[in-house]
């Protein structure tokens, strides 16, 4: 039987489908839906302006100083504020405020009378103000035991660090935490303050932060509910994994691990000593020159991941080089440098972003297609640099048709090299094509005959509408002289659309012929 909705639940469902203006009108005109409309209207806020609009706009003159300040709310105004604040479940305080709010207007709300919290039902708080120090008193007002999800940015002044260290006491029931440093300034004092709070939270499920102390990592490793961890691959973190034997029960329920590091060896060191049962792994690297100039470090990292992660559970791997470049003297990355990842036979998503030195041939792609039969998204290359010595050909696209679930493919190939006529006939005869592939990104693949390329792609991917050229709008492709090669791929897409139109007319003719 279907669950019978209560009247209050029906009202809530109706209000959840309305926009802000309609909710406000409904709250004013319909007494039956008033509470449900107000609940929905105040539930998720992206600014504090609605509360400030409830206050009197009359300034308070200070004759002694000759300055004007915002008057504190009256008892009646506090009662009105509490009535609406109790309905708020999430508050997203962003840097951009339109119109901007002066600090004194916030401070007018910072000292509500009585011991009852102003936001007793606030569950989710995102705190990214433009003036951290001045807004700190108001942040303390928002914190409380009702908070379960907290995302915030902190400055490195003593008052902010003290507040950061006290979050574990102010918000004891947090399960989802994301803390970052303002202006990406990492300090030892911030690591200590954040680690102090981390060690006081026992209900954590998702953690995203900068550097952590060894004691904080030890605490997280034994937190039973921890499922997702994002952390900077620092010397402290690697010291935790290598400093002593890590028990196999460490991070027992961790399924999502995201590391970011300056250099790849730091991330490799963080995996040593661990025994992880992951579903998703991601790494973001910032030292472009180090990664692209030292391919052996990629081999070490791939081996560490294969050795310290369960091979039958990992379903997604993301390897991202942030702000990658085309280096004229970069060392070539060979297939063997990533080959340890082939041991993860259940991978569904494999993404390499910014690895412009990866040299692959058709044999490599064949081996890869045999190992990752279940892959649904495969992004190997969208741009290759001048040092790359080999490129796969159309043969590789044919090899990848054995991956019957592959929907998204990013691979730079030598599209100027034609298939042997006998091989193309062989592929057509045995129906080596993919009806499921929807997105194809070939980046700066060389091409000579757009018509020929369009026909091959049309045969291989009957459902493909066009080659995705959006990769030309971001680095490192957007730094290349794009006109000649980019225009050729535009012609390929025109030809593809023409082939689709011809096929559609042919199918329509066959359909009509059956009735003649």
N, C-alpha and C positions, 0 to 999 in steps of 0.2 A: 504494500500500500504506500501511496505517496504521503509524505509528511504534511499534515494540515497546518497551514500557517495561522498564527495568531493575528489578531487585528493590528497589533503594534508592529508585527513583522511585515505585514502587507503594506502598512504605511511607510515603513523603512525602505522596502523595495521600491515603492513608487518614488520616494524622494531621492533615492540613489540614482535615478535616471534623469533627474532634472539639472539644469545649469544653475549657476549662482543667482542670477536675476530672478528666475522662476521660483527658486526656493525662498528668497526674501519676500516675494509677492505672496507666496502661499502661506508663509508664516504670519503675514499681516492680515490675511483675508479668510483663512480657513481654520477655525478653532480645532477641528478634529485632527488636522495634520500639522498643527502648529509645532508641537514638541518634536515630531519626527523631522520636520523641515529645519528647525533650529539645530537639531543634533547633526544633521548632514551639513548644514551651512557652516558650523563652527568646528566640525570634526578634524579636518585637515587644513591647516593654515600655512601660508608661505610668506607671511608678513605679520607684524604686530599692529599694523595700522588699524584694523577693526577695533582693537581694545582702546587705542588712543582716541579714536573718534567718539568713544563713549564718555570721555572726560570733557570737562569744561575747558574752553579755549582761552578763558580770561587769564592773562599773565598776572603774576604777583610782583608788585614793586617792592624793592628793598631800598628804602630811603637812605639807609646808612651807607651803603656801598654805591648807590646810584645805578644798580644793575637790575635787570628784569629776569625773573626765573619763573618756571612753570609751577603753578599752585598744586599742592598735594591734593589727591582726591578726597572728597568728603565721605562721611560714613555711608550716605546713600549711594554714592558712586562706587564705593568699594563693594557694596552689596550687589549692584548691577554687574560689576566686573566679575565677581565670583560666580554669578548665575550663568554667565556665558563661558567663562574660563573652565568651568566644570565639564563642559561639553567637548572641550578640545582633547583630541587623542594624539595628534602629531603636530609638531611645529618645525618648520624648516626656515631657519634664520640665515639668509644668504647675504653675501657681501653687497650686492646691488639692491638698494632700496629706492623705490620710485613712488612718491617723492621721498627724498632723504629724511631720516628722522634724527633729530638732535639728541645728544646724550642726556640732556636734562629732562627730556620728556620720558625717556626710559627710567631714569632715576626716580621720577615721580611715582613709578609703580613698584619700586624696589623694596619698600617696607610696608607690606600690608599689615593691618592690625590683627592681633590674635595669633594663635599658633597653627591655625589651619592653613595648609598650603593653598596658594592661589590657583594652582593647576593640579588638583588632586588626582585627575585621571589621565594625565599626560603619559603616553607610552613611548613615543618616538620623538627624539630631539636631534636636530641637525643644527650645529652652531658654527657659523662662519661669518662673523661680523668684520667690518672694515677697521674698527677701532677696538682692539681686543682689551686693552687695559681699562678703558673707560666703561666698557660693557660688562666687566667681570662681576659686579654686584648683581646684575640682572640674571646672569647665568646661574649664580648660586640660588636665586629665587626659583628658577625653573627646575633645578635638580631635586630629586626626591625618590622615595622607595617605589613609586609607580613606574619609573623609567625602566624600560627593558631594552631599548635600542638607543644608543648614543653615538652620534658622529660629530666630531668637533675638531677645531683647529686651535692650537695654543701658542701664545708668544712665549719668549724665554725670560721674561722679567720675573723676579722673585714671587710676586703676588700670583701670577698666572701659574707658575710651577707649584706653588703651595695648593692652589685650587686643583690642579691636575692630580696631585698626590692624595687629595682628600676625596676624589670621586668614588673610590671604593666604599667609603663610609656614607657619603651622601646618597649614592645610588646603588644600594647593595644587591639589587635584583637584576642587574644588567646581564643580558645574554648575548647581545650583539654590540660590539664596540669597534669604532674606527677613529683613531686619533692620529693627527699629523701635526707637523711643526709649521708655524706660519713662515711663509717665504722659504720653505724647505731648508730651514736652518736647524741642523741636528747638533745637539750638545749633550755632554755626559750628564749634566743636571737634568735635562728632560728625560733621558733614559732612566735615570734613578726615580724621578717622580712618577713616570708612567708605570714603571715596574712595580712601584709600591702599591698602586691601585690594582694592577693586574693580579697581584698575589692575594688580594682581598675578595676577588670575584670567584665564586664557585659554580656558577650556573652558565658559564660562557659556552656559546655554541659557535659564534663567528667572531674572529679577532682580526683586525687590520691595523697595523701600527708601524712605527719606524723601529729603531733599534730597541732591543730588550736586554735586560741583565740575565745572567745565568740562572739566578733564583726565579725570575719570572718565567723563563723557558722551562725550568724544572716543574714549576706549578702548572703551566699549560700542558706539559706532557702527561700529567696525571689527572687532568680535568676530564672527567668521564664523558661529558657531553660535547666536547670540542669537535666540530665537524669541518670548520674552515679556518685557515690561518694564512694571513698575508703579512710578511715581515721582511725587513731589510737583512740581507745576507752579510752580517757584520762579523767581526772577529769574536765578539761575545757569543753570538749564536753558534758559530762553528766551534767555539771552545766548549759549549755545552754538549754538542754531539760527539766531540772527540776527547774531551777531558777525562771521561771515565766511561765505563761500559754502560751503554744505555739499554735499559730493560726492554724486552720485546713488547711489553704491554704499554710502552710509551706511545702517546698519541693513538690509543687503541681505536678510536672512532673517527679519526681525521680522514676526510675524504677529498678535501680540496686544499691544495697547497700552492701558494703564490709567493715566489721569491723575487726580489729585485735587487740588483747588485751592480757595482761599477765594473767588476771584472768577473769573468766566468769561473776561475779557480775558487773564488770566495763562495760561490753557490755550490760548487762541487764539494767543498769542505763541509758545508752544512748538511749534506746528505749522509756523510760518513757516520757509521754507528747506529743509524736509524733502521727500523723495519716497518715500512709504511704500507698500508692497504688503501691506496688512493683511487679515486675515480677521475680526478682532474688535476693536472699539474701545469703551472704557468711560470715562466721566468722572463723578466724584463731586464735587459742589459743596457748600460749607458755608456760604457767605454767602447765606442765603435771601433777604433783603431786596434785595440787589444784583441777583440774578438775576431775581426777580419784578418788580422795578421798572424794569429796563432791557432791554426786549425787543430793542432794536437790537443788544445784545451777543450775543444768541442768533443773530441773522442773521449777524453777523461770524464767529461760531464755525462755523456751518453752512457758510458759504462757504469758510472756511479748510480744513475737513475735506474738502469736495468738491474743492478745488484741490490738496491735497497728499496725497491718498490715491488709489490706483488704484481706478477706479470699477467695474471688473468683478470684483474679488476680494472686496471687503468684504461679509461675510455677516451680521454682527451689530453693532448699535449700541445702547449703553446710556447713557442720559442720566439721572443720578440727582441730585436735590436732597435732601441729607440733612436729616432733621428738618424737612420742609417745613411751611409754615403757610398759613393763609387770611388774607391781608392785605387790609384794607378799602380801602386806597388803592393797591393794586398796579396797575401798568400792564397792559393786556391784551396777551397774546401772540397774534399772528395767524398764520395758516397760512403766509404768505409768509416768516415768520421761520425756519421749518424747511424751506421748499420746496427749498433747494439739495440737501437729502438725497435728493430724488427722482431725482437723477442716478445713484444707486447702485441699478441695476436688478436686482441679484442678491441683495438683502437677504433673509435668511430670518427674522431676529429684529430687531424694533425695539421698544425699551422706553423710555418716558419716565416717570420716577417722580418725583412731587412737583411736577410742573409744573401748578399749580392755576389758572393764568391763561390756558391755551390755549383760544382761541375758534375753533371750527370750524363749518362748515355742510355741507350735503349736497354742494355742488359741490366743496368741498375734499376730502371723502372719496372722491368719484368720481375726481378727479384722482389721488389717492393710490393708489386701487385699480388704476388703469391702469398706474401706474409700478412698483408692487411686486407683480406678479402671483405671484411665487414665495414671498411671505412666509408663514411658518408661525406666528409669534407676533407680534401687534401690540398693544402696550400704549401707548395715547396718553394717556388720562386715566382716573383712578378717582375723582377728586374735583375739582370746579370751585368757584371762589370767587365772591363776589358781583359782581365786576367783569366777569365773562365776559358778552359781549354776544350770543353766538350758540351754539346747540347743534345738532348733527346730529339727524336723526329716524330713524324706521324705514327711510326711503329709503336711508340710509347703510348699514344692515345688509344691505339688498338689493344695494347696489352692491358690497359686500365679498364677496358670494357668488361673484364672478368670480375671487377668489383661492382657487383650488380646493384649496390645501394648508393653508389657515388653520385651525389647531387651537385657538389661544388668542387671545382678543380682550378687551381692556379699553378701554371707551369710554363716556363719559357722554353720554347722548342725552336728547332731550325725549320721553320715553315717554308723556307726557300728550297728545301730538299724534297723532291717529289718521291712518292711511293713507286716502287716497281709496278708496272701494269699487272703482272701476274699476281703479285701480292694483294693488290687492291681487289682484283677479281676473287681471290681466295677469301678475303675478308667479307665481301658482299655475299659470296656463296654460303658461307657459314654464319651469316647474320651477326657479325661481330659489330654490334652497335649498342648504344645505351639510350633507352627511352626515358630514363629518370634524371639524367644530368640537366640542370636548369641554369647553372652559372658557370661560365668558362672565362678565365682570365689568363691571357697569354702574354701580357706585359709587353716588353720590347723584343718580342720574337721577330727575327728577320723574316721578311716575306718578299717574294718577287712577283708572283701571279695571284692577285686577289681572287680572281675567278676560280682558279684551281683550288685554292685554300677553302673557299666557300663551299665548293662541291664536296670536298673531302669531309669537312665539318658537318655538312648537311647529311651525308651518308652515315657518319658515325653517331651523330646526335640528332635524331629526327625531331625532338621536342625543343631543341635549342633555338631561341629567337634571334640572339645576337651575341657577339663576344663582348664581355664587359670591359669597357674602356675607362671606367672611373678610376682605375689604378694610376692613370696618367695625371690625375689631379693631386696626388700626394707623393711625398718623398719615397725613394730618391728619383723616381721617374719624372717628377715635375721639374727637376733640375737639368734634364736632357733637352737638346734641341729636338722638339717633338714633331715638327710639322711633317717631314717626309714620311717617316715610319708610321706616325699616328694617322696620317691621311690614308695610307694604304690599308690600315685596319678599318677605317671608316668605310672604305670601298668594299672590304670583305663583308661588313655588316649589310651594306646595301644589296650585295649579291645574295647574301643569305635570305634577306627578306623577299627578294625576287624569286628565289627558288621555292620558298614557302608558298608564295602566291601561285606559282605555276602548279605546285603539287595540289594546292587546294582546288584549283580549277579542274585539274585532272581527276581528282576524286569526285568532284561534283558531276563531271561528265560521265564517269562510270556509274554513279548513282542514278542519273537520269536514264542511262541506257538500259538499266534493268526494268524500266517501266515502258519501254518502247516496243 
